[in-house]
Amino acid sequence: MAEREAMEFDVLIVGAGPAGLAAAIRIKQLSPDAAVCIVEKGGEVGAHILSGAVLEPRALDELIPDWREDPPALATPAGDDRFMMLTETRAIKLPTPPQMNNHGNYIVSLGNVARWLGARAEALGVEIYPGFAASETIIEDGVVKGVVAGVMGISRDGSEGPNYQPGMELRASYTLFAEGCRGSLTKKLFETYGLRDGVQEQTYAIGLKELWQIPKEKHTPGLVWHSTGWPLKSDTYGGSWLYMLGEDLVSVGFVVGLDYPNPWLSPFDEFQRFKTHPEVRKFLEGGKRISYGARALNEGGFQSIPKLVFPGGALIGDTAGFLNVPKIKGTHTAMKSGMVAAEALVAALASEERAPVLAEYPAMLEQSWLWEELKAVRNIRPAFAKWGMWGGLVNAALDTYVFKGRAPWTMGHHADHASLKPAAEAPKIDYPKPDGVLSFDRNSSVFLSNTNHEEDQPAHLKLRDPGKWLAENFVKYASPESRYCPAGVYEAIEDGQGGHRLQINAQNCVHCKTCDIKDPTQNIDWCTPEGAGGPNYIGGM
């Protein structure tokens, strides 16, 4: 193997999302001479950022107080809030919960926000390397010293191809991991340093999103529309959004909690069916779908926050799980965590000792508004898992209006992969065929995500034990990965000998990480592919 070159920095940040970029900006604001580097696996900053985003500007106001003078593209002030309960044919307007009040917020393309923050960071002297996937954490004598990034040209069989590049060692005094939900390096850090010991299981959802261009006469800039209910059954947590931004764009999205019990359920097909509801149809008819994507979300909240520090580094943003589920927002909390970590880090850099553990970061975070905000809503999401939709709504009302977030108990979570029933014990779901107007198939959707991977590389989706799939996934659960994957990556096909085998179409992967989370035997590992691989979300995504 060729010897790797090395570069040294004061701070290395893995991931150019809102948390990583906010941390970098805050470091340079406080310590202009600090050498700060960000590596990003997407082909450009924002390429892998997907969110139906209403931005609460609290953290941004603290970081860049004058940001409104030169805002990110498409930032649209939020206007009318609507919260709907859907039946199959009706939409019933409900009172908007206080957590979902969007007065003073902005509908944004989160990818554009990331690009905008990236430009601000670079102007301060931060080095950003997009298309540079971090594939390995450097750990020496128990201390994280940086990452290996930019390895390319390894052939499918594991050999060094003609365009092989060994990558570089990016080393730093401190490394911040801002990989987003279910980060591949972070997952290994959990195991290496026992970061999840003593905390509740993380629980997740999958969010699917499309961007539509609709007739201007149907467009209400600033409309924020959420729903619960149909098409999901009451035992499945989830809901939808429609956010109107710009002059004629609408972000349409659907979220399904990954603790759903029915292995026949397909989040993708539930999303397609949702768009045919009469109330949703009236917004979209006459419009054109222009982009598609999917992403897993951390929903465990306060009680699922792992230990945040370890020798040589810390976790920030959604890789640590700071999403506020009832508020349906996580950008402001992700940014705040990065800013607090930056403040602790700058103090450590200024210290003569430069202790390897950023011990002040967790304590500082607990004194911030982020901690108070997440603690107040900690019981809302687990109540839906325990009591279903109706019990969850009743609990949310009690928790909000009676206990005001101060209930003297904290409810727990369970592992999402353990919630599936055997296929024989669950009702099959008959999904309508896509009409090509409002509803679509997976292949045409993946095409709109601009997903691409170098074909001659090792598959980044790996089975720990290939022998488990037939007896467990196929026989017991009827191959649920063929339904929960939103990109058609997994297919159960006949093997020509009267049986079946699993075909993995890794080229289609949109990096949602759902397979890594929901596989019933935890047999699938999502690993980082070559840099710049995966989706390329553009425009208003």
C-alpha positions as CSV (number, residue, x, y, z in Angstrom):
1,M,0.0,0.0,0.0
2,A,1.3,3.4,-0.9
3,E,2.4,5.6,2.0
4,R,-0.1,8.3,2.9
5,E,0.7,12.0,3.1
6,A,-0.4,13.8,6.3
7,M,-1.7,17.3,7.1
8,E,-1.9,18.8,10.5
9,F,-4.6,21.1,11.9
10,D,-5.7,22.4,15.2
11,V,-9.2,21.3,14.6
12,L,-10.7,18.8,12.1
13,I,-14.4,18.6,11.5
14,V,-16.0,15.6,9.7
15,G,-19.1,16.8,7.9
16,A,-20.0,20.1,6.3
17,G,-23.6,20.3,7.5
18,P,-25.0,23.1,9.7
19,A,-23.4,21.8,12.9
20,G,-19.9,21.4,11.4
21,L,-20.0,24.7,9.6
22,A,-21.4,26.5,12.7
23,A,-18.6,25.0,14.8
24,A,-15.9,26.1,12.3
25,I,-17.2,29.6,12.0
26,R,-17.4,30.0,15.8
27,I,-13.9,28.7,16.2
28,K,-12.5,31.3,13.7
29,Q,-14.6,34.0,15.3
30,L,-13.0,33.3,18.7
31,S,-9.5,32.2,17.5
32,P,-8.8,33.6,14.0
33,D,-5.3,31.9,13.9
34,A,-6.6,28.4,14.6
35,A,-6.1,26.0,11.7
36,V,-9.5,24.5,10.9
37,C,-10.3,21.9,8.3
38,I,-13.7,20.3,7.2
39,V,-14.0,17.2,5.2
40,E,-17.3,16.5,3.4
41,K,-18.2,13.3,1.5
42,G,-20.6,15.0,-0.8
43,G,-19.3,16.3,-4.1
44,E,-19.9,19.9,-2.9
45,V,-21.1,21.5,0.4
46,G,-24.8,20.9,0.6
47,A,-24.9,18.0,-1.9
48,H,-26.0,15.5,0.8
49,I,-28.1,17.9,2.8
50,L,-31.8,16.9,2.7
51,S,-34.5,18.4,4.9
52,G,-37.9,19.8,4.7
53,A,-36.7,22.8,6.6
54,V,-38.4,25.5,8.5
55,L,-35.4,27.2,10.1
56,E,-35.7,28.6,13.6
57,P,-33.0,31.4,13.5
58,R,-32.1,31.4,17.2
59,A,-28.7,29.8,16.7
60,L,-28.0,31.7,13.5
61,D,-28.9,35.0,15.2
62,E,-26.2,34.2,17.8
63,L,-23.6,33.1,15.2
64,I,-24.1,35.8,12.5
65,P,-26.4,38.5,13.9
66,D,-26.6,40.4,10.6
67,W,-27.4,37.4,8.4
68,R,-30.7,38.8,7.2
69,E,-28.8,41.5,5.3
70,D,-27.5,38.8,2.9
71,P,-29.6,35.7,3.5
72,P,-29.3,32.3,1.9
73,A,-31.1,31.8,-1.4
74,L,-34.8,31.0,-1.2
75,A,-35.1,31.9,2.5
76,T,-38.9,32.7,2.8
77,P,-40.5,34.0,6.0
78,A,-42.9,31.5,7.4
79,G,-46.5,32.6,7.3
80,D,-49.7,30.7,7.8
81,D,-49.4,27.6,10.1
82,R,-51.9,24.7,9.5
83,F,-52.0,21.4,11.4
84,M,-54.3,18.8,9.8
85,M,-55.8,15.5,10.8
86,L,-56.3,13.4,7.6
87,T,-58.9,10.7,7.0
88,E,-58.9,9.0,3.6
89,T,-61.1,11.7,2.1
90,R,-61.1,14.6,4.6
91,A,-58.7,17.1,6.2
92,I,-59.7,18.4,9.6
93,K,-57.9,21.5,10.9
94,L,-56.6,21.1,14.4
95,P,-55.2,23.7,16.8
96,T,-51.5,24.3,16.1
97,P,-49.4,23.0,19.0
98,P,-47.2,25.7,20.5
99,Q,-44.0,23.8,19.5
100,M,-45.1,24.1,15.9
101,N,-45.7,27.8,15.9
102,N,-43.5,29.2,13.2
103,H,-43.9,32.9,13.7
104,G,-40.4,34.4,13.1
105,N,-39.1,31.3,11.3
106,Y,-38.0,30.8,7.7
107,I,-38.7,28.2,5.1
108,V,-35.4,27.4,3.6
109,S,-33.5,25.0,1.4
110,L,-31.1,23.5,3.9
111,G,-28.7,22.7,1.2
112,N,-28.6,26.4,0.3
113,V,-28.1,27.3,4.0
114,A,-25.1,24.9,4.1
115,R,-23.6,26.4,1.0
116,W,-24.1,29.9,2.4
117,L,-22.5,28.9,5.7
118,G,-19.7,27.2,3.8
119,A,-18.9,30.5,2.0
120,R,-18.9,32.3,5.3
121,A,-16.5,29.7,6.8
122,E,-14.1,29.9,3.9
123,A,-14.1,33.7,4.1
124,L,-12.8,33.3,7.7
125,G,-10.0,30.9,6.5
126,V,-11.6,27.5,7.1
127,E,-10.3,24.9,4.7
128,I,-13.2,22.8,3.2
129,Y,-12.5,19.6,1.2
130,P,-15.7,18.4,-0.5
131,G,-15.7,15.0,-2.2
132,F,-13.3,13.8,0.5
133,A,-15.0,10.9,2.3
134,A,-13.6,10.1,5.7
135,S,-13.4,6.3,5.8
136,E,-11.3,5.6,8.9
137,T,-10.7,7.2,12.3
138,I,-7.1,7.4,13.4
139,I,-6.8,6.3,17.0
140,E,-3.4,6.1,18.7
141,D,-2.9,5.1,22.4
142,G,-6.7,5.5,22.8
143,V,-6.8,9.0,21.5
144,V,-8.5,10.1,18.3
145,K,-5.8,11.9,16.2
146,G,-7.9,12.6,13.0
147,V,-9.2,10.6,10.1
148,V,-8.1,9.0,6.8
149,A,-10.0,10.6,3.9
150,G,-9.9,10.6,0.1
151,V,-9.2,6.9,-0.5
152,M,-10.2,6.2,-4.1
153,G,-9.6,3.7,-6.8
154,I,-10.1,0.4,-4.8
155,S,-11.7,-2.1,-7.2
156,R,-14.7,-4.2,-6.4
157,D,-12.5,-7.2,-5.5
158,G,-10.6,-5.1,-3.0
159,S,-7.5,-4.7,-5.1
160,E,-5.8,-1.4,-6.0
161,G,-7.1,-0.2,-9.3
162,P,-5.3,1.8,-12.0
163,N,-6.6,5.1,-10.4
164,Y,-5.9,4.1,-6.8
165,Q,-5.2,6.9,-4.4
166,P,-4.3,6.0,-0.8
167,G,-5.9,9.1,0.6
168,M,-4.5,11.4,3.3
169,E,-4.1,11.4,7.0
170,L,-5.8,14.5,8.3
171,R,-4.5,15.0,11.8
172,A,-5.6,17.4,14.5
173,S,-5.4,18.2,18.2
174,Y,-9.2,17.8,18.3
175,T,-11.7,16.2,15.8
176,L,-15.4,17.1,15.8
177,F,-17.7,14.5,14.3
178,A,-20.7,16.1,12.5
179,E,-21.7,13.2,10.2
180,G,-25.4,13.6,10.6
181,C,-27.8,10.8,11.5
182,R,-26.2,7.3,11.9
183,G,-22.7,8.4,10.9
184,S,-20.5,5.5,9.9
185,L,-17.5,6.6,11.9
186,T,-19.6,7.7,14.8
187,K,-21.2,4.3,15.0
188,K,-17.7,2.8,15.5
189,L,-16.9,5.5,18.1
190,F,-19.9,4.4,20.1
191,E,-18.5,0.9,20.3
192,T,-14.8,1.9,20.9
193,Y,-15.5,4.4,23.7
194,G,-18.8,3.0,25.1
195,L,-20.6,6.3,24.3
196,R,-24.1,4.8,24.4
197,D,-23.6,2.9,27.7
198,G,-26.2,4.0,30.2
199,V,-28.4,5.9,27.8
200,Q,-31.7,5.0,26.1
201,E,-31.8,3.4,22.7
202,Q,-31.9,5.9,19.8
203,T,-35.1,5.7,17.8
204,Y,-35.3,6.9,14.2
205,A,-37.6,7.8,11.3
206,I,-37.2,8.0,7.6
207,G,-38.1,11.3,5.9
208,L,-38.9,11.3,2.2
209,K,-39.0,14.5,0.3
210,E,-39.9,15.9,-3.1
211,L,-39.5,19.3,-4.5
212,W,-42.3,20.5,-6.8
213,Q,-42.8,23.5,-9.0
214,I,-46.5,24.4,-8.9
215,P,-48.6,27.1,-10.7
216,K,-48.2,30.4,-9.1
217,E,-51.9,30.8,-8.5
218,K,-51.7,27.8,-6.2
219,H,-48.6,29.0,-4.3
220,T,-48.8,30.8,-1.0
221,P,-45.3,31.9,0.0
222,G,-44.6,31.0,3.6
223,L,-47.4,28.5,4.0
224,V,-46.4,25.8,6.6
225,W,-48.7,22.8,6.4
226,H,-48.4,19.6,8.5
227,S,-50.6,16.6,8.9
228,T,-51.0,13.4,10.8
229,G,-53.3,10.4,10.3
230,W,-54.0,8.9,6.8
231,P,-52.5,7.0,5.1
232,L,-50.7,5.6,8.2
233,K,-52.4,3.3,10.7
234,S,-52.7,4.4,14.3
235,D,-49.9,2.0,15.4
236,T,-47.4,3.8,13.2
237,Y,-45.9,7.2,14.0
238,G,-45.5,9.7,11.2
239,G,-46.8,12.7,9.4
240,S,-46.3,15.0,6.5
241,W,-45.3,18.6,5.5
242,L,-45.8,21.0,2.7
243,Y,-43.7,24.1,2.8
244,M,-44.0,26.8,0.2
245,L,-40.8,28.8,-0.6
246,G,-39.7,31.1,-3.3
247,E,-42.2,32.1,-5.9
248,D,-43.5,28.7,-7.1
249,L,-41.7,25.9,-5.1
250,V,-43.2,23.6,-2.6
251,S,-41.3,21.1,-0.4
252,V,-43.5,18.0,0.0
253,G,-42.4,15.4,2.6
254,F,-43.5,12.4,4.5
255,V,-42.0,10.9,7.7
256,V,-42.5,7.4,9.1
257,G,-41.1,6.3,12.5
258,L,-38.9,3.3,12.0
259,D,-40.4,1.6,15.0
260,Y,-43.3,0.5,12.8
261,P,-44.4,-3.1,13.3
262,N,-45.8,-4.2,9.9
263,P,-43.0,-5.7,7.7
264,W,-45.2,-5.2,4.6
265,L,-45.2,-1.4,5.1
266,S,-43.3,0.7,2.5
267,P,-42.6,4.3,3.6
268,F,-41.9,5.2,0.0
269,D,-45.4,3.9,-1.2
270,E,-47.1,5.5,1.8
271,F,-45.6,8.8,0.7
272,Q,-46.8,8.3,-2.9
273,R,-50.3,7.5,-1.6
274,F,-50.3,10.5,0.7
275,K,-50.0,12.8,-2.3
276,T,-53.2,11.5,-3.8
277,H,-55.3,12.8,-0.8
278,P,-57.8,15.4,-2.1
279,E,-56.4,18.1,0.1
280,V,-52.8,17.5,-1.0
281,R,-53.8,16.9,-4.7
282,K,-55.3,20.4,-4.9
283,F,-51.8,21.9,-4.1
284,L,-49.9,19.7,-6.6
285,E,-52.1,19.2,-9.6
286,G,-50.7,21.1,-12.6
287,G,-47.3,21.1,-11.1
288,K,-44.0,19.3,-11.8
289,R,-41.9,17.2,-9.5
290,I,-38.2,18.3,-9.9
291,S,-36.3,16.5,-7.2
292,Y,-36.5,13.6,-4.7
293,G,-34.5,12.3,-1.7
294,A,-34.7,10.4,1.5
295,R,-32.9,10.5,4.9
296,A,-33.0,8.9,8.3
297,L,-33.7,11.1,11.3
298,N,-32.8,10.8,15.0
299,E,-35.9,11.0,17.0
300,G,-34.8,9.8,20.5
301,G,-34.2,13.3,21.8
302,F,-33.1,14.1,25.3
303,Q,-32.9,10.6,26.8
304,S,-31.0,9.2,23.8
305,I,-28.1,11.7,23.8
306,P,-24.9,9.7,24.0
307,K,-21.8,10.6,25.9
308,L,-20.5,13.5,23.8
309,V,-16.7,13.5,24.4
310,F,-13.9,11.0,24.2
311,P,-10.1,11.4,24.1
312,G,-9.3,13.7,21.1
313,G,-12.8,14.7,20.0
314,A,-16.5,15.2,20.5
315,L,-19.9,14.6,18.8
316,I,-22.0,17.5,17.5
317,G,-25.2,18.0,15.6
318,D,-27.5,15.2,14.5
319,T,-24.8,12.5,14.8
320,A,-25.5,13.0,18.5
321,G,-29.3,13.2,18.1
322,F,-30.3,16.8,18.9
323,L,-33.5,16.9,16.8
324,N,-36.5,18.4,18.5
325,V,-39.2,16.0,17.3
326,P,-42.4,17.8,18.4
327,K,-41.0,21.1,16.9
328,I,-40.0,19.2,13.7
329,K,-36.8,21.1,13.7
330,G,-33.1,20.2,14.3
331,T,-31.0,22.8,12.4
332,H,-31.0,25.3,15.2
333,T,-30.1,22.7,17.9
334,A,-27.4,21.2,15.6
335,M,-25.8,24.6,15.1
336,K,-26.0,25.4,18.8
337,S,-24.2,22.2,19.7
338,G,-21.5,23.0,17.3
339,M,-21.1,26.5,18.6
340,V,-20.9,25.3,22.2
341,A,-18.4,22.7,21.3
342,A,-16.4,25.3,19.5
343,E,-16.3,27.5,22.6
344,A,-15.1,24.6,24.7
345,L,-12.5,23.7,22.1
346,V,-11.1,27.2,21.8
347,A,-10.6,27.3,25.5
348,A,-8.8,24.0,25.3
349,L,-6.6,25.2,22.5
350,A,-5.6,28.2,24.6
351,S,-4.7,26.1,27.6
352,E,-1.1,25.0,28.1
353,E,-2.2,21.5,28.9
354,R,-4.4,20.9,25.9
355,A,-6.2,18.1,27.7
356,P,-7.4,15.5,25.2
357,V,-10.9,15.4,26.6
358,L,-13.1,18.4,26.0
359,A,-14.6,17.9,29.5
360,E,-16.3,21.4,29.5
361,Y,-18.4,20.8,26.4
362,P,-21.1,18.6,28.0
363,A,-21.4,20.8,31.0
364,M,-21.6,24.0,28.9
365,L,-24.3,22.3,26.7
366,E,-26.4,21.5,29.8
367,Q,-26.4,25.2,30.7
368,S,-27.6,26.2,27.2
369,W,-31.1,26.7,25.9
370,L,-30.6,23.5,23.7
371,W,-30.7,21.3,26.8
372,E,-33.7,23.0,28.3
373,E,-35.6,22.8,25.0
374,L,-35.0,19.0,24.5
375,K,-35.7,18.1,28.1
376,A,-39.1,19.8,28.0
377,V,-40.3,17.6,25.1
378,R,-38.6,14.4,26.1
379,N,-41.9,12.4,26.7
380,I,-43.8,13.3,23.6
381,R,-42.2,10.9,21.0
382,P,-42.0,7.8,23.2
383,A,-45.7,8.1,24.1
384,F,-46.6,7.6,20.5
385,A,-44.6,4.4,20.5
386,K,-46.3,3.2,23.7
387,W,-49.9,4.2,23.1
388,G,-50.2,4.8,19.4
389,M,-51.4,7.9,17.6
390,W,-54.5,8.7,19.8
391,G,-52.8,8.1,23.1
392,G,-49.7,10.0,21.9
393,L,-51.8,13.0,20.9
394,V,-53.5,13.0,24.4
395,N,-50.2,12.7,26.1
396,A,-48.7,15.5,24.0
397,A,-51.5,17.8,25.0
398,L,-51.1,16.9,28.7
399,D,-47.4,17.2,28.6
400,T,-47.6,20.6,26.9
401,Y,-50.5,22.3,28.6
402,V,-50.7,20.6,32.0
403,F,-47.1,19.5,32.9
404,K,-45.5,22.2,30.7
405,G,-42.6,19.8,30.0
406,R,-41.9,19.2,33.7
407,A,-43.5,15.8,34.2
408,P,-41.7,14.0,37.0
409,W,-40.8,11.0,34.8
410,T,-38.9,10.3,31.6
411,M,-40.2,7.7,29.3
412,G,-37.9,5.3,27.5
413,H,-37.3,4.1,23.9
414,H,-36.8,0.7,22.3
415,A,-34.7,-0.4,19.4
416,D,-36.5,0.1,16.1
417,H,-35.3,-3.1,14.5
418,A,-36.9,-5.2,17.3
419,S,-40.4,-3.9,16.6
420,L,-41.1,-5.8,13.4
421,K,-43.7,-8.6,13.6
422,P,-43.2,-11.8,11.5
423,A,-44.8,-11.4,8.1
424,A,-47.3,-14.1,8.8
425,E,-48.7,-12.1,11.7
426,A,-49.2,-8.8,9.9
427,P,-51.7,-7.7,7.3
428,K,-50.4,-7.3,3.7
429,I,-50.7,-3.8,2.3
430,D,-52.0,-3.4,-1.3
431,Y,-50.4,-0.2,-2.7
432,P,-51.9,1.4,-5.8
433,K,-49.8,1.6,-8.9
434,P,-48.2,5.0,-9.5
435,D,-50.0,7.2,-11.9
436,G,-46.9,9.1,-13.1
437,V,-48.7,12.4,-12.3
438,L,-48.8,12.6,-8.5
439,S,-47.3,9.2,-7.6
440,F,-44.2,7.6,-9.0
441,D,-42.0,4.5,-8.9
442,R,-38.6,4.2,-7.2
443,N,-36.5,4.2,-10.3
444,S,-37.8,7.5,-11.6
445,S,-37.5,9.0,-8.2
446,V,-33.8,7.9,-7.7
447,F,-33.1,9.5,-11.1
448,L,-34.3,12.8,-9.8
449,S,-31.9,12.5,-6.8
450,N,-28.9,12.7,-9.2
451,T,-27.5,9.6,-7.4
452,N,-24.3,8.1,-8.8
453,H,-21.5,5.9,-7.5
454,E,-18.3,4.7,-9.1
455,E,-19.3,1.2,-10.1
456,D,-15.9,-0.5,-9.8
457,Q,-15.6,-0.1,-6.0
458,P,-16.4,-2.4,-3.1
459,A,-20.1,-2.3,-2.2
460,H,-20.6,0.1,0.7
461,L,-23.6,-1.9,1.9
462,K,-22.4,-5.1,3.5
463,L,-24.0,-8.1,5.2
464,R,-22.2,-9.1,8.3
465,D,-23.4,-12.7,7.9
466,P,-24.8,-13.4,4.4
467,G,-26.3,-16.7,5.6
468,K,-28.8,-14.9,7.9
469,W,-30.8,-13.3,5.1
470,L,-32.7,-16.3,3.8
471,A,-33.9,-17.7,7.1
472,E,-34.5,-14.5,8.9
473,N,-35.2,-11.6,6.4
474,F,-36.9,-13.6,3.6
475,V,-38.6,-16.5,5.4
476,K,-39.6,-14.8,8.6
477,Y,-40.1,-11.2,7.5
478,A,-40.8,-11.5,3.8
479,S,-37.7,-9.4,2.8
480,P,-38.6,-6.1,4.5
481,E,-35.5,-4.4,3.1
482,S,-37.1,-4.5,-0.3
483,R,-39.9,-2.2,1.0
484,Y,-38.2,0.1,3.6
485,C,-35.4,1.1,1.2
486,P,-36.6,4.2,-0.6
487,A,-34.3,3.6,-3.6
488,G,-34.8,0.0,-4.7
489,V,-31.3,-1.1,-3.5
490,Y,-32.5,-4.4,-2.1
491,E,-34.3,-7.0,-4.2
492,A,-35.2,-10.6,-3.4
493,I,-34.8,-12.5,-6.7
494,E,-35.1,-16.1,-7.7
495,D,-31.8,-17.9,-7.7
496,G,-32.6,-20.3,-10.5
497,Q,-32.7,-23.3,-8.2
498,G,-36.1,-22.9,-6.7
499,G,-35.0,-20.5,-4.0
500,H,-34.2,-16.8,-3.5
501,R,-31.2,-14.6,-3.0
502,L,-30.7,-11.0,-2.1
503,Q,-29.4,-8.6,-4.8
504,I,-27.9,-5.4,-3.6
505,N,-28.0,-2.5,-6.1
506,A,-25.6,-0.3,-4.3
507,Q,-25.5,2.1,-7.2
508,N,-29.0,3.3,-6.3
509,C,-28.2,4.2,-2.7
510,V,-29.3,7.7,-1.6
511,H,-27.5,7.4,1.7
512,C,-30.6,7.4,3.9
513,K,-29.1,4.8,6.3
514,T,-32.5,3.2,6.9
515,C,-31.2,-0.3,6.1
516,D,-28.5,0.1,8.8
517,I,-31.2,0.9,11.3
518,K,-34.2,-1.2,10.5
519,D,-32.7,-4.6,9.5
520,P,-34.3,-7.0,11.9
521,T,-31.1,-8.9,12.7
522,Q,-28.8,-5.8,12.5
523,N,-27.0,-7.6,9.7
524,I,-26.5,-4.6,7.3
525,D,-23.6,-2.2,7.7
526,W,-23.7,1.0,5.8
527,C,-20.1,2.1,5.1
528,T,-18.8,5.3,3.5
529,P,-18.4,4.9,-0.3
530,E,-15.9,6.9,-2.4
531,G,-16.1,10.6,-2.0
532,A,-18.6,12.5,-4.2
533,G,-20.7,9.3,-4.5
534,G,-24.4,9.2,-3.7
535,P,-27.1,11.8,-4.3
536,N,-26.5,15.4,-5.4
537,Y,-29.3,17.5,-4.1
538,I,-29.6,20.8,-5.8
539,G,-32.0,23.8,-6.0
540,G,-34.5,24.0,-3.2
541,M,-33.7,20.6,-1.6
